Amino acid sequence: MQNILSVQSLTKKFDDFTAVNSISFDVEAGSIFAFLGPNGAGKSTTIKMLTTVLKPTNGEIQINGFNVLKEQDEARASFGIVFQDQSLDDELTAYENMVYHAVIYKVPKKERDERIRTALEIVGLWDRRKDFVKTYSGGMKRRLEIARALVHYPKILFLDEPTVGLDPQTRKAIWSHIKTLNEERGMTIFLTTHYMEEAEAIANKIAIIDHGKIIETGTLEEIKEKNETETLEEAFLNLTGRDIRDENGEASNKMRLMGGMYRRRRH
Amino acid sequence: MIEVIYILWLRQLKRYWRSKARLVGSLGQPLLFMVAFGFGFGPMYARASGGANYMDFLAPGIVSMSILFTAVFSGLEVIWDRQFGFLKETLVAPITRTEIMIGKTLGGATIAMIQGLVVFGLTYLLGFRAESLESLGLGLLFMFLIALFFTGMGLTIASKMKDMHGFQMIMNFLIMPIFFLSGALFPLENLPPAIYFISRIDPLTYGVDGLRGALTGVSAFGVYNDLAVILALSAFICTVGAVLFSKIEA
């Protein structure tokens, strides 16, 4: 199998703090790759770099054969992303959000309506397409964001904690959509989540990151075997420790040392 | 490329059109200024100038003011987009930053232009009249250039701001002085040298003077000089904005 995503010694430094420290990994085309780690481990910073939102301090990223730093637009056309925080325009209707996306991703005009319809039907929002996004619930917004990310037929879909804050019904529905996309269209899925059972159920391959370093990679079975645990969650806790992390990363004593870094790291 | 710019433009217009409260609310200030200053200082101005009509002087200034405020706000809206996450959606798309800059500038400028036209209509209700149809055409060009320049300025500032905390500072130390020292409310003759100097480096000075010159035939620097200055400034700020925008990170 060829790699759809390939990362080599990727590093991001904010002043003297290293959020991501020389990580390397590959994601096979057609797989579901779970990228796990405690809060502030470097997950979101990594996703931001993979999706051209942040410039890496160092390292190479290839998506769909395109160099993310040098062939930005080709790389951008190859992936879809559902960000951790909402990124919809509340003042537009769902359909208008979809059209906006289709146009800026240069979906041919003839195919636009059809593709938008299909994507909205997949997530069950076609009947609500004319409603303003501000009238949507959290789960509906998430589903709309997933639908939106599908309109330009990405080769790889990044999902940054797509089910956070959602009820079990919605979470189940979202994962089943994602699984279908992966199986029926061969779309590669790159996801982060804090729900270990979700990763366990869906991922072919798992990487665990902590303190900006990848500390474990492998299939679910390999990781459980290596760590001699019954579940992924136990393996995860053994690997990353049981301390509670600050929302912005790092154990709290280190945060204090870092002082003014707090504000900068949020973006 | 045209379609990308169009959809960015369309989004801004839809948002503007849908917030009727903002549309109506933003007419209150120019109306108040025109009534309070126009009728308040009118008699004084007439006496001092030997019979000239203050409303003729003031109306282009108030139209410029409403364009200034609307344009800067529209530019700064990018900060809201950033805070509500929508900016990321646009930034990860396979489009150039220049396209984003152009789309947003034209969107904001169009909104400011509409706002200016509505206020211009209000001045007609209060008795203001343009000299002729040609002068009206030239006036519209000035209104659009003012809108373009200040939307570009808003966007340029917004590309460097992470949140709305600096908003008050920008209002009080940049936008308000730009308005008050532009000659929108009073003639710039016989001012203390320091104030005169500031008014000469104030971009709106040339917009107001040009608009006034176009509409009423009275200008301090000459309409075509004003036109050249505001054109050059608009080109400059849009270039700066495009450069800063190309480095923007969500």
Interface residues (C-beta under 8 A of the other chain):
Chain A: K48 T51 T52 V53 L54 K55 Q72 D73 E74 R76 A77 I81 F83 D85 Q86 S87 L88 D89 D90 E91 L92 E96 V99 Y100 H101 V103 I104 Y105 K106 H267
Chain B: E3 V4 Y6 I7 L8 R11 K14 R15 R18 S19 F84 G85 F86 K88 E89 T90 L91 V92 A93 P94 I95 T96 K162 E249 A250
